[in-house]
């Protein structure tokens, strides 16, 4: 735990470092960011798993474990290889928006949906690079917490490389949260991104700034070209889930990871 002055100084320093990283990413003028380019910009990529049996689960988020019901689920948009790439991406995006937003829950979730326009994030889209954020959620808790989740799409074919839109989204959200008065005791602002991309895939990212680098942990690319109830259920539980971890200081374990 830091003093108020120490926390403010750290928040300012972290925002400055993150904006420098964003500037380097934007200068590349490309959709996909190679691992070496990411490292040069101050980004460290690490693996992530949503499977509870794994030792690589998120540090700052936990899944919803209650029951839920989907009333009148929309038809699943199976992949159509003969259609333009962005149509398949948009189809999956619309489905996931509906799927994650229309649920009957037996227990309270860990999220509070809010439009990103209500926050100080700037634009969470770029028409030139064809990416956009649709849904954003804060943590539903007794006190204000910095954690955020978002759902987004990028018109790019996915591989192990991070995408420009993913990184700008993460940095805009983090710097906004680190510049929010009600969150002043917090020096970490974890972000979980549900990222849809081509040809019709989805991955989840967990990101935080460890005081030196922007850490981006990424799951495998989930193949969403056909309906898979188990994957949809897994993603839903992590979307509905809760904030976790200590964000008022940088744990030594993160610095040594």
N, C-alpha and C positions, 0 to 999 in steps of 0.2 A: 504494500500500500504506500502510495506517495502522498506528500503534502499537496495542498491545493496548488501552490505555485509550481512545484515539481511536475504535477500532472499537466498543468497548462503548458509548461515549457516542452514537455514531451509531446503533447498533442500537436503543438505548432511545428516541432521538428519532424514528427512523423508525417504530417500533412505536406510539408515541404519536400520530403524525400519521395512521397508517393506522387506528387505532381511532377517531380523530375522524371520519375519512371514513366508516367503517362506521356510526357513530352517526347521521350526517346521512342516510345511505341508509336506515337502518332507520326513521327518523322519517317518511320519505315514505309508508310503508305502501302501497306499490304494487308490482306485479310488474315493470313496465317503467320504466326510468329515462331520461327525456328527456336530450338532449345538454346542455341548459342546466343541468338539475338535477345532472348528472354533473360539469360544470365547477364549479358552486357547491360541490360536495362535495370538490373537489380531484382530479378524475379527468380525464385527457386521453385522448381516443379517437383512434387512428391506424389506418391500413389495414395489413393483413397478407396475405401470399400464401404458399402452400405450394409454388408452382411454382418449380422451381430456376432457370428463366430470368429470374425477376423480381428486381428490386432491393429488394423488400419482404419478403424471407424473414425468419424469426425470427432475433433477435440471439443468443439463449441456448440454442438447440436446433438439432440437425442431424438429418437423416433416416437411417434404416437403409438401407444399400445392398446388403446381402447377399440371397441367395435365401431364400425360405420357402415352405412347403407348408401348405395348410389340409386337415387330415384330416377327412373327413365333415362338411362345412360345413352348418349349419342352413339350412332353407328361409328365403328372404328375405321379410320381412313387408311386402308391397306395401300401399300406402296404401288405406284403406277410408273413403271420405268419409261414409258413412252411420253410422259407429260413433263413439262419444264420442272427443273429441280425445285424452284421456289414454291410451286404448288404443293408438292409433297411435304415440304417443310411447314408451310402455312397450315396445311390440313392437320398435321400432327400438333402444331401449336394450338390451333383452335380446340382440338379434342382435349388436350391436356388442360387448357384453361377451364373448359367445361367440367372435365373429370375431377379436377382439384377444387373447384369452386361450388359444386352442387352435391353436397354430402349431408346426410343426416348422422350426427355424431351422438354416441351414448355418453360421452364424457367430454369436458371442455378441451379444445385444442391448445397448442402452445403458440398460436400465431394470431395476429390481428391484421387482416388485409387493409391496406391503404394505397391509394393511387400515388405513384412516385411523384406526381406533380405537386403533392402536398409537402414535399421535402425540399431541401436545399441541394439537390444532386445535379442541377443543370439538366441538360438533355441526355436522356438514356436511349438515344437512337442516332443513326447516321444514315441519311438517304443515299449518300455516295457509296457507302460500303454495305448497304442493305442489311442492317441489323437493328433490332429494337427490343426493348423490354416491355412486357405487357403487365405483369402482376408483381407487386411488391408487398411484403409483410414484415411487420415488426414483431418483436416477442411480446406475448401476452403474459405480463408479470405484475407483481405488486409494486415494483419500482421500475422506472425507465431503464431499459437495457439497450446496448448499442447494436445487438445482433439484428441482421436483416436477411431475408430470403427474397429471391426474385426468379421469375420465369422469363426466358428470352429466346429469341431465334436469330440465327445468322444464316445468310444465303451463301454458305461455303461448305464444301465437303469436309467432313470431320476426319482427323487422324490424331496422332499423339501431340501435334502442335496446338498451342493455345491460340485463340482467335482474338483479333483486335477488339471486337465488340465485347467479348468476355472481360478483357483486361480493363477497358475504359469503364465498363459498367462497375466492376469491382472497385476501381480507384475512385470514381465519382461518388459511389455510395460511402466508401470508407472516409474520404475527406469530408463529406457532408456530415457524417455522424461524429467525426472528430472536431467539428465546428458547430456542434449543437449544445446550447447552454445547459439543458437539462441532463446532459450526459457527461458533464465535466469531470467527475471522478474517474471516468473510464479512459484508458489509454489504448485499448484494443477495440476494434470494431469489426468483429467477424462477419463474413458474408457467405451465404450458401446460394449458389447459382444453379438453377435447373436450365441447362443450355441445350436447345434444339438446333440441329444442323443437318446438312445433307449427307448422304442421299435421303435418309429418313431415320436419323439417329438422335440419341440424347445422352448427355453425360451430366454428372453433378460435380460441382467444384466447391471446395471449402477454402476460403482465403482469409488471411490475416497478416498483419505486419508485425514481425518479431523484433523490431528495433533496428534491424540491419537490412533485411530483405522482405519483399512481398512474397509470402509463402502461398503457393497455389497448389492444393492437393486435388487430384482429379481421378474420378472413377474410370473404369473402362467405358468404351462407347457401347451403349445399349442399342442393339439392333431393334428398331421399332417398325420395321417394314411389315410385320404381321402382329396381330394381337397376341399379347402374352400377359395373362391375368396376374401371374406371380410378379412380373416386373412392375406392372401398373400398381399393384398393391404395395410393393416395396417403396416405390417413389411417392405414393400418396402418404404413407406413414412418415416418411422423412419430411415431406412438405408440411404436414400437420404438427410435427413434433416441436420440441421445446429447446429453449436456449440453455446452454450449459457452460461450465468453465469459468475461470477467473479472468476478468477483463480490466481490473483496476491496477494491474501490474503485469509485467511480462515474465511468465514463469521461466526459471533457469533451464528447465527441461527443453523448452522451445529453443533457447539459445544454443543448446548443445546438440539438438536433433540433427 
